[in-house]
Amino acid sequence: MKAKLFLGVMATIISAMALPAKAESKIPYNMMKTENLSLVQEWDKTFPQSEKVNHSKVTFRNRYGITLAADLYIPKNVTGKLPAIAVGGPFGAVKEQVSGLYAQKLAENGFLTIAFDPSYTGESGGEPRYIASPDINTEDFSAAVDYLLCRDNVNPEKVGILGICGWGGIAIQAAINDPRIKATVASTMYDMTRVNANGYFDSENSAAQRNAKRAALSAQRTEDYRKGSYKLGGGVVDPLPDDAPQFVKDYYDYYKTTKRGYHKRSLNSNGGFNATSPLPFLNFKFFEYADELENAVMIVHGDKAHSFYFGKDAFALLKGDNKEFVVVPGASHTDLYDHMDIIPFNRIVEFFNKNFDK
């Protein structure tokens, strides 16, 4: 009763704030109106097209009014309502890279899937371009779920999400707040709030260091406003320094070389996010309510990944016997981007099917 009363009061307050009472009936509102995006129609992925699935492009709108672009993959020669999965990531990548590869592979295994570009990036809408937000990016996953649930060929009781790299952490955060997501997989995950606030391996975890970051970023936003344009933070470092850490060399090998993952719309492959994008991540903390996540979660990580501690620590916060931590022996962070021989797709498919059937 208290929960219903709280929600009713909040809805009344928000409605009152949104519109003057006398003008409410006169203001047209269409939450489903999407922006007309210019979408590339030819196959321009960093991986070969599968003959086992049908591919097309779709758009949908998130709760903030931003239109997202996605690749839709549907297994051929199937009928009826299908289980569905929305795929996002890595952080700073586009759907033509890792998320599309995962989505296509899952479609080969009987799932209807979408791989989407996050707000402000790739072929998706949103201005200004090339910014990230822990709130809006989490909403992007729930918006993808909105879209999937409203498709006639999707089983609404069997919808899940899969996030890669920084979007692995975002996927878990989305699942905490969205019980419609029946199962979640986080592959080679980052906690983007932790790495921005504390630095890699928590090496910058002090108030003084965070305040120095806040000062520098705040000064940059002043400079951006003065100039009328946003400075880019830079993608993966190029040229690659001789003394670069191995994980930076691994990022370079994927994002900067055409033999693997370079794409012209990828932020990591080119100029990166706007330089001030870390600001909201410094003021936001993922997984505060992770122990309240009732639906199933699988975290997949290579034990040689520099990011392994993100997955291990996030898993420790989860509760329940429907949580799994899958360790891929010898795998680095980017090995789980596109090394199809070691990404445990059989385990991932089994996990989704098992938890969708509950």
N, C-alpha and C positions, 0 to 999 in steps of 0.2 A: 504493500500500500504506500509506504514512504517513497519507494522508487518511482511509482506511477505519479505520485503527487509532485515529486521533484521534476520529473520529465515534463509534466503538464505545466508547471510554473515556468520552467525554462523556455518551453515552446511559446508560451504567452509573452514572456519578456522579449525574446528574440523577434517575434512577429511584430510586437509593438515598436521595437527599435528599427525594424526594416522599413516600415511604411506608415505614413500618417493614416489614421483610421478613415478619414473622409476620402482619401485618394486611392485606397486600396483597390477598389473595384474598377478604377479607371486606368490602371497601369498594366499594359500587356506584358506577359511573362511566359517565355517558352524555354524551359530548362533543357529541352532536347535539341535546340537549334545548334548545329555545328558549323564551324568555320569551313569554308571551301578551301581545302589544302591542295597544293600542287604536288602530286605523288608520281614518282618514277614508276613506270609500268613494266619496263624490261627487267629481267633478272640481273641484279647488281650486287649479289651477296658475295661474301668471302669464302663461300663453300658451294659445292655442286648442288644443283637442284635434284631432288629425289623424284623418281618415276612412280613412287608408291603413294604419293599424296597430291592433292590439288592445292594450288596456292592462289591467293588473291589478296588484295589490300582492302582494309576497312578503316573507318574512323569512328571515334566515340568521344564523348565529352565528359570531363571530370566535374566534380562538385564546385570547382572554382571557375568553371566556364571555359576551360582550355580544351581545345580539340586535340586528341591524340591520334596519331597514325600507327597502324599495326599491320603486320603480315599475318594472314589467316592461313592455317594449314589444316586440311581435313583429309583423313585417310580415304583412299579410293575404295569404291565398291562396298560401302557400308550404308546401312539404313538405320532409322530409329534415332533415339536421343542418345547422344554420346557423352562420356565423361569429358571434362574440359579443364585446361590448364592455361593460365596466363604466365608468360615468361618475361622477365626483365633483367637488364644488366649486361655486362659489368658497368660499374659507375664510370661515366664518361664515354661509354661505347654507344653504338647504335644497333638497331634490330638486324642489320645486315651482317653483324658479326656474331658473337657468341650466343646471344639469346635466340637468334633465328636458327642457329645450328641445333641447339637443344630442342626448340619447338618443333622443328622438322623431324628430328629423331623420335620425339614422343608421339608425333602424329603417325609415324610409321608403326608405332605400337598400339594404335587404336584410339588415341585421344584427339579430340578437336583442340587445337592450340592457337594462341596468338602470341607473337613477339612484338612488343610495342616500344616506340621511342618515348622516353620520358618528356614531360612538359618542358618547353623551352629548348629542346634539342632535336637533332635529326630532322625528320619530316613532320614532326608534331608542331602544334601552334604554341603560342605564348610569347609575350614580349615583356622585357628585353630578352634577347637570345642568350643562351649559354649560361644560365644560372641554375643553381640547385637549391632545393629547400627540403629539409627533413619532413616537414608537414605535407607540402604539396606532392612530393615524390611518394610518400606513403599513401596519399590519396590516389595517386595514379594507379596503384595496384587495385584498390577498391573500385575505382572507376572501370577497370578492366573486368572485374567481377560483375559489376552492373551490366556491362555489355554481354558477357557470356550468359548470365542468368536469363537474359531477355531474348536469347536466340531460340527459335523453335526446335532446333536440332541438338540442344544441350539438355542433359539431365540436370535439373537445378539442385539435386541432392548430391551431385558428384562434381564439384568445382574446386579446384586447387590452384596454387600459385607456386612458381619456382623463381628464385632470385639468385643471381651469380655475383660474386665479388661484393662490392658495396651494396648491391641490390639484394644480396642474401640477408643482410641485417635488416634492410628495409622490408623485405618480405615477412620476416618474423614480426617486426613492429606492426605491419599491416594486419597480420593474423591475430595479434593480441586484441586489436580493436574491432575486428570484423569476423564474427562467428559464422558468417556464410562461407568462409574459406575452410573447407573440410580437411584439407591437408596441405602442408607447406614444406618445400624443400629449399634449403639454403646451401648452395654449392660454393666452396672456396671463399667463404664469407669474410667480409669486413664489418666492423661496427664503425660507421663513418662519424658518429658523434664522438666516440672515444679517441679515434686517431687524430681528429682535428683538435680536440681539447687537450689531449695528453701527449701527442706525438707518437711516432712508431715505438713500440715496445715500452710505452709509458715513460719515455725518456724526457718528456717535457711536462710532467705532471706536478706543476706547482702554480700557485696563484700568481706569482711574479711572472712566470713565463706565459701564462694565459693572458694576463693583463697586457703584456708586451705585444702579443698577437692582436688583441682587441684594439690597442692604440694604433698599430700599423694599418690594420684593415679599415679602421674608422677614418684614418687620414687618407687612405686610398679612395674611400667613397666620397670624401670632400673633393678630392682631385678629379674624380670621375664627373661629379656634378659640375665642377667649374669648367671642365673641358667639353662637357656634353656628350661624352662617349665613355664606354667601359673598357678598362684595361683588361686584357686576357692574362690569365695566370700561367699559360703555357701547358701544352700536353706533355707526353712523355719526353724526357730530356733528349735533345738532338742538337749537335752531335753527342754521342755517348762518351762520357769521360772514361779514361782508362781505369780509374779507381772506383768506378760505380759499383755499388753492392750488387750481388748476384740477382736479387729480385728486380732491380732496375734494369739490368741487362735482359732479364726474361721479359719484362714489359716491352722493352725496345724491340726484342725479337718478334713479339706478337704484333704490336700496334704499328710499328714503323716499317715493316717489311711486307712486300706484296706476296711473298711466299706463304704468309700465314694470315694476318688480319688487318693490314692497312685498308682504311676506307676513307674516302674524301669527306664524308659527313661526320666522321667520328671525332669527338673532341680530343680524345687521348692521342689520336693519330695526327692531330694538327695543333690548333692554338689553345686548346683546353677551355675550361670554364672561365667566367669572369673572375678576376682576382679577388673580389670581395665575397665570393660564394661560401667560403668557410664560416662567415660570421654567424649565421643561424645555427650551424652545427656546434659552435662553441657555447651556445645558450640553450641547448636541447640535449636530452639524455635518453637514448634508446633503452628499452628493456626494463623500465621501472616496474612494470606490472607483468613481467614475463611469467611469474609463477601462477598467474591467473589464466594463462592460455590453456584452454581445455582440449582443443583439437590437435590433431597429430602434426608432429614436426620431425623432419629428418635433416640433420646437418652432415654434409659430406665435405671432408677436408683431407688434403695430402699432408702426411706427417713431416715433409720437408719444406712445406710452405712457410714463408715468413709470417703469414697471416694466421697460422694454425692456432695461436693463442686466442684469437677472436672467436673462433668456432668452439673451442674447448670451454672458454669462460661463459659464452652464451648458453651452451648446453647445460652447464651446471646450474643455471637459473631456472631451467624448465622443470616442470613437475608432471608426473603421470607416466604410466607404462606404455603410452603411445608416442614416446619420444625416442629417437634413435640417433646415434652418433656413429657415422661410418668413416673409418680411417682408410685412406688409400696409401699403402706403403710406398715410400720412395717418391711420391708425387709432389711437385712444387705447386705454387699458386697457379701459374698460368698453364701448367699441364692439364688442369681441369677446365681450361677454356676450349680446347679443340683436339686433344689427344684422345680420339675415339676408342682407342684400344685400352685405355685405363679409366676413363670416366665410367663409373659403375651404373650404366643405364639399366641393366637388369634389376639391380637393387632399387633404383628409383621407380621404375615401372611397377615392381612388386609392391613397393610402399604405397604408391597412389592407389592401386587396385585394392589392396587389403583394407585401406582406411576409407575408401569410397564405398565399400561394400558393408561397412558397419552401420 
